[in-house]
């Protein structure tokens, strides 16, 4: 349900931004909102907690938007969401808007998990390889998961490529169980 709500808001924001040639400003807003969600427990409490009234959320989100210097489109959208008690979908709004912007630019995002942080050269080589496979520019969203032991897990849309040592060991373990 929340994904559908977020997509409606994201589509409206995207259409307004594209019409007003403000896509770059929205991208900056998305980075700021992502940072706030990652770093601030108070911000997360504001958008998720039902103890705040509509008015309290509205006043707080307006002040936060002003302090973060969000674009008028995003600030007004967040204020509207506060009055409708829809701030809980802000994380999905950010993800949906990023997807709409990437699609408009002809880009796709690849979520890459590796046992160690990728170097700039490795990330560039991976992006180049994925671009050759997908036919679109690829933005790498890299994370570190030490439980992989080695290798990569790459997710692009609905496709997943798992070359991690963990998955190979799991496959070997399953094969050994079948033999015994």
C-alpha positions in Angstrom: 0.0 0.0 0.0 2.7 2.5 1.0 4.6 1.9 -2.3 1.5 2.8 -4.3 1.0 6.0 -2.2 4.7 6.9 -2.6 4.6 6.3 -6.4 1.7 8.7 -6.8 3.5 11.4 -4.9 6.8 10.6 -6.7 5.1 10.8 -10.1 3.6 14.2 -9.3 6.9 15.6 -8.0 8.7 14.2 -11.0 6.2 15.6 -13.5 6.4 19.1 -11.8 10.1 19.0 -11.7 10.5 18.0 -15.3 8.0 20.6 -16.4 9.9 23.3 -14.5 13.3 21.9 -15.4 14.1 21.3 -11.7 15.2 17.7 -11.9 18.7 18.6 -10.6 17.2 20.3 -7.6 15.1 17.3 -6.8 18.2 15.0 -7.0 19.9 17.3 -4.5 16.8 17.1 -2.3 16.8 13.3 -2.5 20.4 13.2 -1.3 19.6 15.5 1.6 16.5 13.4 2.6 18.5 10.2 2.4 21.2 11.6 4.6 18.6 12.8 7.1 16.9 9.4 7.2 20.3 7.7 7.6 21.7 10.0 10.3 18.8 11.4 12.3 16.7 9.3 14.7 14.6 12.3 15.4 13.8 12.8 11.7 12.8 9.1 11.4 10.7 9.4 14.6 8.9 12.4 13.0 8.0 10.6 9.8 7.1 7.3 11.3 5.7 8.0 14.8 1.9 8.3 15.1 2.2 10.3 18.3 2.7 13.6 16.4 -0.4 15.4 15.3 -0.8 16.6 11.7 -0.1 20.2 12.8 3.1 19.2 14.7 4.3 17.2 11.7 3.5 20.0 9.3 5.3 22.7 11.4 8.3 20.4 11.9 8.6 19.3 8.3 8.3 22.8 7.1 11.1 23.9 9.4 13.2 21.0 8.4 12.7 21.6 4.7 13.7 25.3 5.2 16.8 24.3 7.2 17.8 21.7 4.6 17.2 24.2 1.8 14.9 21.8 -0.1 13.4 23.0 -3.3 9.9 24.5 -3.2 8.5 21.5 -5.0 9.8 19.0 -2.4 9.1 21.3 0.6 5.5 21.7 -0.6 5.1 18.0 -1.2 6.4 17.1 2.3 4.1 19.7 3.8 1.1 18.2 1.9 2.1 14.7 3.0 2.2 15.9 6.6 -1.3 17.3 6.4 -2.5 14.0 4.9 -0.6 11.9 7.5 1.5 10.3 4.7 5.1 11.1 5.9 5.6 7.5 6.7 6.1 6.9 2.9 9.1 9.3 2.6 11.6 6.4 2.2 9.6 4.9 -0.6 9.1 8.3 -2.1 12.8 8.8 -2.3 13.4 5.4 -3.9 10.5 5.9 -6.4 11.7 9.4 -7.4 15.3 8.1 -7.9 13.9 5.3 -10.1 11.8 7.8 -12.2 14.8 10.1 -12.6 17.2 7.3 -13.6 14.6 5.9 -16.0 14.2 9.4 -17.6 18.0 9.6 -18.0 18.2 6.1 -19.5 20.1 4.9 -16.5 19.7 1.8 -14.3 21.0 1.3 -10.8 22.9 -1.8 -9.8 23.0 -2.9 -6.2 26.4 -4.5 -5.6 27.3 -6.3 -2.4 31.0 -7.3 -2.0 33.1 -8.7 0.8 35.4 -5.7 0.7 34.8 -2.1 -0.5 35.2 -1.8 -4.3 38.0 0.5 -5.5 37.2 3.2 -8.0 38.8 1.2 -10.8 36.8 -1.9 -9.9 33.5 0.0 -9.7 34.2 1.6 -13.1 35.1 -1.7 -14.7 31.9 -3.3 -13.3 29.8 -0.3 -14.5 31.4 -0.7 -18.0 30.6 -4.4 -18.1 27.1 -3.9 -16.9 26.5 -1.1 -19.4 27.6 -3.5 -22.2 25.1 -6.1 -20.9 22.2 -3.8 -20.2 22.6 -1.2 -23.0 22.1 1.6 -20.5 24.3 3.7 -18.2 24.7 2.0 -14.9 25.0 3.6 -11.5 26.6 1.4 -8.9 25.1 1.4 -5.4 27.9 -0.5 -3.5 27.6 -2.0 -0.1 30.0 -4.2 1.9 28.8 -7.6 3.3 31.7 -9.5 4.9 29.6 -12.7 5.1 30.1 -13.1 1.3 33.7 -14.1 2.0 34.6 -13.1 -1.5 33.1 -12.3 -4.9 30.1 -10.1 -5.7 26.3 -10.2 -5.6 24.9 -7.8 -8.3 21.2 -7.0 -8.6 20.0 -5.0 -11.5 16.2 -4.7 -11.6 14.9 -8.3 -11.3 18.2 -9.9 -12.3 20.7 -11.1 -9.8 24.2 -12.4 -10.4 25.7 -14.1 -7.4 29.4 -15.0 -7.7 30.1 -14.9 -4.0 32.1 -17.6 -2.3 29.3 -18.0 0.3 26.8 -19.1 -2.4 29.4 -21.5 -4.0 30.0 -23.0 -0.6 26.3 -23.4 0.0 25.9 -25.1 -3.4 28.8 -27.4 -2.6 27.2 -28.2 0.8 23.8 -29.0 -0.8 25.6 -31.2 -3.4 27.4 -33.1 -0.6 24.1 -33.7 1.2 22.6 -35.2 -1.9 25.5 -37.6 -2.3 25.5 -38.8 1.3 
